[in-house]
Amino acid sequence: MRRSANALHQMAVFMTVLTGGGCGMMYYLMQKNFAQAEYYRLALEHLNGHSTAMSCLGAPPLKVHNLHLSDRYNRMDHTRAQIKIPVTGSKTGGYLFATSVRDPFMNRWHIQEVVLQLREGERIQVFTPEPEKSE
């Protein structure tokens, strides 16, 4: 009887470690997928190209943190992406809010808006598309 209880204990420990490792791997792969997504990269490119926003953060160096997967602001589907990326520089940090839509014909993402909100509450408009000119 003692032997079977010990085997059950070992199996429980093994399954706990295996489940924890699987969850950690899933979290890592999801973050990696977000970081490789076109809408994510475009938003960060716009931030890197905006000198006022970068100087307010104290960047470079710019540190980009993982998305909070449980944040309800982060929403993605096949046609629209809305993300909130945590970023920090040497002076302060904040969130980069980005909204993108996908062109179904070209299969490319187009940024609609990128806004940096600093911890102090200041909002910096990083990108807003220019209105289309009607002829």
Secondary structure, 3 states (H helix, E strand, C coil): CHHHHHHHHHHHHHHHHHHHHHHHHHHHHHHHHHHHCHHHHHHHHHHHCCHHHHHHHCCCCCEECCCCCCCCCCEECCCEEEEEEEEECCCCEEEEEEEEEEECCCCEEEEEEEEEEECCCCEEEEECCCCCCCC
